[in-house]
């Protein structure tokens, strides 16, 4: 695809996430609390909690904050009851957008999300309008120049679902959501450290945007991600070089 690089888009996304680290602790704590409430406070028996804690540690979240978030989920400390909600819609040029929220006030959250869509040229849609365009999976991205054959052997042995080599030379290892941490750790033990990795909603097809369209789409994504109740924003939009 002309002007489109998987590696550049991953780096772009990682850079924007790094910029927002300072405001991330409250959202990380919410995810940890909900994961502990749903599956218990032991990361060895709760894959979702393990991923949430790993992500928090990657953002240098203090250990006491992590522990307190777990205790709120297990009931050892008083906490807020959060509801998981997903909103779907369309951005610039019809790019698909999914917004995952944790909220204690659904009325507030839906109003905030709808306002962000409408203010920045998007449209909020009905449940299921774009979800079919995404796959829930773990994604590990390796830089161009990585030994493809050796990585593929190690990944498949570790239990990965697929290994994809992109036109720009970057390599993606795809896992089942609950296998993400185990596959990542196995690959690191084999000498392959991913430049970027997450459990995500991966679009089946991408909508390439450039110029003014890319700028407008980024403003929409930033507006959604800045909302206190929004945990994750997924999109089929890809930004050209």
C-alpha distance (Angstrom), angle and dihedral (degrees) to the residues before:
residue distance angle dihedral
X1 . . .
X2 3.81 . .
X3 3.78 114.8 .
X4 3.79 92.6 2.2
X5 3.79 125.0 115.4
X6 3.77 124.8 178.8
X7 3.79 89.4 -156.6
X8 3.80 93.3 50.6
X9 3.80 91.4 49.1
X10 3.80 92.6 49.8
X11 3.81 90.7 49.1
X12 3.80 89.9 48.1
X13 3.80 91.4 51.8
X14 3.80 93.4 45.5
X15 3.80 91.1 49.5
X16 3.78 92.7 52.6
X17 3.80 90.9 48.4
X18 3.80 90.5 51.5
X19 3.80 90.0 52.0
X20 3.79 90.1 57.2
X21 3.80 97.7 49.5
X22 3.78 93.5 107.6
X23 3.79 92.2 61.9
X24 3.80 95.4 39.6
X25 3.80 103.8 84.2
X26 3.82 96.3 82.8
X27 3.80 91.3 50.1
X28 3.79 92.1 46.2
X29 3.80 90.3 50.2
X30 3.81 90.9 51.7
X31 3.80 91.8 52.8
X32 3.81 92.1 47.6
X33 3.81 91.6 49.4
X34 3.80 93.8 49.2
X35 3.81 92.5 45.0
X36 3.82 91.3 50.8
X37 3.80 91.7 46.8
X38 3.81 92.2 51.6
X39 3.80 100.5 40.9
X40 3.79 108.9 15.1
X41 3.79 133.1 -98.4
X42 3.83 100.0 -80.4
X43 3.81 111.8 97.9
X44 3.81 90.2 -159.2
X45 3.80 90.7 66.2
X46 3.81 99.9 30.0
X47 3.83 113.7 65.4
X48 3.80 93.4 -176.0
X49 3.80 91.6 53.4
X50 3.79 91.4 46.4
X51 3.81 90.6 54.4
X52 3.80 91.9 46.4
X53 3.81 92.4 50.2
X54 3.82 91.7 45.8
X55 3.79 89.7 52.4
X56 3.81 91.6 48.2
X57 3.80 91.5 50.5
X58 3.80 89.1 49.1
X59 3.80 87.9 56.8
X60 3.83 90.3 49.2
X61 3.79 92.7 -114.1
X62 3.85 108.5 174.5
X63 3.79 115.4 -101.8
X64 3.81 93.4 -124.5
X65 3.80 91.0 56.5
X66 3.80 90.2 50.4
X67 3.81 91.7 48.7
X68 3.81 92.5 47.6
X69 3.81 91.3 50.0
X70 3.81 90.0 52.6
X71 3.82 91.3 48.3
X72 3.80 90.6 51.5
X73 3.77 88.8 54.1
X74 3.80 94.4 48.6
X75 3.79 92.7 44.8
X76 3.82 97.0 -111.3
X77 3.81 88.3 117.8
X78 3.79 128.2 32.4
X79 3.78 112.2 -101.0
X80 3.79 145.6 161.5
X81 3.80 122.5 -86.4
X82 3.79 108.6 -122.9
X83 3.79 126.4 -162.4
X84 3.80 121.1 -147.2
X85 3.80 113.4 -131.6
X86 3.80 132.4 171.2
X87 3.79 123.2 -157.1
X88 3.79 123.8 -167.9
X89 3.77 134.1 -162.0
X90 3.76 149.6 127.9
X91 3.77 132.2 -81.8
X92 3.78 133.4 -169.6
X93 3.82 114.7 -24.6
X94 3.79 90.0 5.9
X95 3.81 95.3 -65.8
X96 3.80 110.1 167.2
X97 3.81 118.7 -114.1
X98 3.81 130.5 -170.5
X99 3.79 122.0 -172.5
X100 3.81 121.0 -162.9
X101 3.81 115.3 -159.9
X102 3.78 139.6 -175.9
X103 3.79 110.6 -159.2
X104 3.78 145.2 163.3
X105 3.81 90.8 -160.0
X106 3.80 115.2 46.3
X107 3.82 93.4 -178.4
X108 3.80 91.6 57.8
X109 3.77 93.8 44.5
X110 3.81 97.9 50.4
X111 3.81 90.4 47.9
X112 3.82 91.7 50.9
X113 3.80 93.6 47.1
X114 3.82 93.4 46.2
X115 3.81 90.6 49.3
X116 3.82 92.0 51.6
X117 3.80 91.4 51.0
X118 3.80 94.9 48.1
X119 3.82 95.5 42.5
X120 3.80 93.5 54.0
X121 3.79 102.9 42.8
X122 3.79 99.9 -89.8
X123 3.78 135.3 115.6
X124 3.78 127.7 -135.9
X125 3.79 110.7 -134.2
X126 3.77 138.4 -165.8
X127 3.80 126.3 -78.0
X128 3.78 110.4 -73.3
X129 3.79 96.3 14.7
X130 3.83 93.8 124.6
X131 3.83 105.8 5.0
X132 3.81 91.4 96.1
X133 3.81 88.3 64.7
X134 3.82 92.5 65.1
X135 3.80 137.0 67.0
X136 3.81 121.2 -147.1
X137 3.79 104.7 -132.7
X138 3.78 148.1 126.2
X139 3.80 115.4 -94.9
X140 3.80 126.8 -162.7
X141 3.81 117.7 -176.5
X142 3.79 123.2 -155.9
X143 3.80 125.2 -166.7
X144 3.81 124.4 -105.9
X145 3.79 109.4 -87.6
X146 3.81 95.6 42.6
X147 3.81 113.0 138.5
X148 3.81 98.6 -97.5
X149 3.80 98.7 -165.4
X150 3.80 95.1 46.4
X151 3.80 92.2 45.7
X152 3.79 91.6 48.9
X153 3.81 92.0 51.4
X154 3.80 92.1 48.1
X155 3.80 93.4 44.7
X156 3.79 95.9 50.1
X157 3.80 91.0 45.5
X158 3.83 88.4 51.9
X159 3.80 91.3 54.5
X160 3.81 102.7 -98.6
X161 3.80 117.5 160.4
X162 3.79 97.7 -140.8
X163 3.80 144.9 -8.0
X164 3.81 117.7 -146.1
X165 3.80 126.0 -169.3
X166 3.80 111.8 -155.3
X167 3.79 127.0 -147.1
X168 3.82 90.6 -106.2
X169 3.82 91.5 57.3
X170 3.80 96.9 -105.6
X171 3.79 116.3 131.1
X172 3.80 127.4 -141.3
X173 3.78 123.4 -157.9
X174 3.80 112.0 -159.1
X175 3.81 121.8 -157.9
X176 3.78 139.2 174.6
X177 3.83 107.9 -91.8
X178 3.81 95.2 -110.4
X179 3.83 92.3 45.5
X180 3.81 94.7 54.7
X181 3.82 98.1 97.1
X182 3.80 94.4 43.5
X183 3.82 93.2 48.9
X184 3.81 92.1 45.5
X185 3.82 91.7 50.4
X186 3.81 92.3 46.5
X187 3.80 91.7 50.9
X188 3.79 91.7 48.4
X189 3.81 88.9 51.5
X190 3.82 87.6 52.4
X191 3.81 90.8 52.4
X192 3.81 100.1 -98.0
X193 3.80 113.8 119.6
X194 3.79 114.3 -176.9
X195 3.78 118.5 -130.0
X196 3.80 88.9 -144.4
X197 3.77 134.2 8.5
X198 3.79 138.9 169.7
X199 3.77 145.5 142.9
X200 3.77 102.9 -104.4
X201 3.77 148.7 152.3
X202 3.80 101.3 -98.6
X203 3.81 115.8 -157.2
X204 3.80 116.4 -125.1
X205 3.81 89.8 -143.9
X206 3.80 131.3 16.6
X207 3.80 132.3 -136.1
X208 3.80 108.9 -141.1
X209 3.79 115.2 -142.5
X210 3.79 130.8 -176.6
X211 3.81 139.4 167.3
X212 3.80 116.9 7.3
X213 3.80 92.4 -6.9
X214 3.80 90.9 57.4
X215 3.82 91.6 48.0
X216 3.82 92.3 50.3
X217 3.79 92.3 46.6
X218 3.79 92.0 50.3
X219 3.80 90.1 52.1
X220 3.81 89.7 53.7
X221 3.79 92.3 49.5
X222 3.82 91.6 46.8
X223 3.81 91.2 49.7
X224 3.79 91.8 51.9
X225 3.81 94.5 44.3
X226 3.81 91.6 50.1
X227 3.82 92.5 61.4
X228 3.80 112.5 106.6
X229 3.81 93.8 -133.6
X230 3.82 95.3 49.1
X231 3.80 115.6 97.4
X232 3.81 102.5 173.2
X233 3.79 137.9 5.0
X234 3.80 119.9 -158.2
X235 3.79 124.9 -170.7
X236 3.77 142.0 174.2
X237 3.81 89.2 -140.9
X238 3.81 116.1 117.6
X239 3.76 121.5 -170.6
X240 3.81 119.7 -133.4
X241 3.77 122.2 -133.3
